[in-house]
Structures are given as C-alpha cells and as structure tokens.
Amino acid sequence: MVVACHSIYALLASLDELAVQANSSGSGSRPSLIIVDSISALLSPVVGSMQHHQGNVLVAETGRLLRHIADSLQLAVLVTNHVVGSSYSAFSSKGAPGRDSAGVAGQQGGAG
C-alpha cells in the first residue's frame, strides 16, 4: 500500500490511521516496512517559516510516532531526508561528505 502525503499533517494522520488499523486487524494485514521519503520536503514549510517552534514540535512528534509504531507493530521504518542524484547516470548518487576511499577526508594525493 502506498499513501502519498504532501504535508506533515497528512503524514501524522496517516500514521495514526495505520496504528489504529494495525492494532484492530491483527498481525495478518500489518505492513512490515514504512518508508517516509524526503521528510525534509514535508517539514520545510513549517520549520522554515515563522512557525519555527511549531515546526520543532512536529519534528519531535513525527519521530516519536514513528518509533512508537515501529516498536508496537514490530516493523521497520526508513526515513530519507534528501537524496542527491547525479546528472551523469540515473543509477549513481553522490555520497555524503566524509572519508574518501583512501580513508582520509579532504587530503590531496602526493607528498608535499
């Protein structure tokens, strides 16, 4: 089942509905995985606006609710923030900044 949520409020409502349905219907129809793709797109209208405090509360509530559902229904939760794709290939993506394949971040090759 796929549920498209275009706001953080729709996500929270869908998660509440999922928890109620799963608790009432037994283990036969429970999902085994919840994926929240690009959570920053859902949160940015609230966190980036004048409603900063409300945005922080919604971030905390979303995390709390996802953790509660994962624990109570024994399922996995995958949350992505923002995936950056490469323009050179449809299958490659840029990794996070950090250690390179040589194991040293930001160091140029060769001795000095």
Wavefront OBJ file of the C-alpha trace (Angstrom):
o trace
v 0.000 0.000 0.000
v 1.291 3.457 -0.889
v -0.017 6.603 0.781
v 1.058 9.929 -0.709
v 1.332 12.613 1.959
v 2.078 16.129 0.794
v 2.250 17.737 4.237
v 3.488 16.789 7.671
v -0.094 16.919 8.929
v -1.177 14.347 6.325
v 1.752 12.108 7.325
v 0.836 12.255 11.001
v -2.817 11.497 10.205
v -1.813 8.538 8.015
v 0.483 7.156 10.711
v -2.274 7.474 13.323
v -4.693 5.689 10.997
v -2.148 2.936 10.313
v -1.601 2.361 14.022
v -5.327 2.107 14.695
v -5.957 -0.248 11.750
v -2.994 -2.482 12.548
v -3.925 -2.794 16.214
v -7.528 -3.687 15.410
v -6.982 -6.053 12.457
v -4.392 -8.430 13.890
v -0.994 -9.406 12.547
v -2.198 -10.721 9.172
v -2.600 -7.363 7.439
v 0.195 -5.419 9.129
v 2.885 -3.853 6.972
v 6.480 -4.878 7.587
v 8.058 -1.610 6.418
v 7.205 2.100 6.459
v 9.163 4.388 4.142
v 8.970 8.154 4.561
v 10.682 9.621 1.510
v 12.077 13.169 1.667
v 10.832 14.101 5.106
v 12.532 17.484 4.772
v 10.088 18.375 1.982
v 7.213 17.766 4.395
v 8.796 19.677 7.264
v 10.347 22.655 5.472
v 7.115 24.671 5.063
v 6.606 24.586 8.827
v 10.191 24.668 10.125
v 11.342 27.306 7.628
v 8.502 29.719 8.302
v 7.590 31.981 11.169
v 6.096 28.957 12.946
v 9.556 27.735 13.994
v 8.518 26.468 17.433
v 5.548 24.590 15.988
v 7.858 23.034 13.394
v 10.209 21.729 16.077
v 7.274 20.205 17.928
v 6.101 18.490 14.720
v 9.600 17.103 14.058
v 9.707 15.627 17.562
v 6.156 14.265 17.320
v 6.848 12.643 13.952
v 9.918 10.888 15.313
v 8.097 9.796 18.456
v 5.161 8.421 16.484
v 7.372 6.541 14.006
v 9.342 4.992 16.864
v 6.156 4.021 18.715
v 4.682 2.373 15.604
v 7.929 0.533 14.870
v 8.141 -0.790 18.431
v 4.495 -1.681 18.907
v 3.913 -3.250 15.472
v 7.380 -4.800 15.160
v 8.147 -3.260 11.776
v 10.996 -1.354 10.160
v 10.919 2.375 9.428
v 13.095 4.003 6.770
v 13.208 7.798 6.630
v 15.094 9.635 3.901
v 15.928 13.288 4.069
v 17.069 14.370 0.635
v 18.784 12.137 -1.920
v 21.035 13.867 -4.437
v 21.249 12.209 -7.829
v 23.990 12.544 -10.389
v 23.299 14.092 -13.784
v 25.725 11.656 -15.428
v 23.894 8.437 -14.644
v 20.437 7.508 -13.482
v 21.899 4.883 -11.131
v 24.628 6.749 -9.317
v 24.251 9.148 -6.442
v 26.615 11.359 -4.515
v 27.738 10.093 -1.166
v 27.788 12.187 1.947
v 30.920 14.259 2.541
v 33.443 12.482 4.697
v 36.177 9.942 4.295
v 37.130 9.053 0.756
v 38.229 5.639 -0.470
v 41.767 6.277 0.816
v 40.346 6.806 4.293
v 41.372 10.454 4.739
v 38.901 13.268 4.245
v 39.970 16.274 2.249
v 43.603 15.199 1.740
v 45.190 15.601 -1.694
v 47.323 12.818 -3.094
v 51.126 13.036 -3.086
v 53.657 14.214 -0.546
v 54.463 17.707 -0.187
l 1 2 3 4 5 6 7 8 9 10 11 12 13 14 15 16 17 18 19 20 21 22 23 24 25 26 27 28 29 30 31 32 33 34 35 36 37 38 39 40 41 42 43 44 45 46 47 48 49 50 51 52 53 54 55 56 57 58 59 60 61 62 63 64 65 66 67 68 69 70 71 72 73 74 75 76 77 78 79 80 81 82 83 84 85 86 87 88 89 90 91 92 93 94 95 96 97 98 99 100 101 102 103 104 105 106 107 108 109 110 111 112
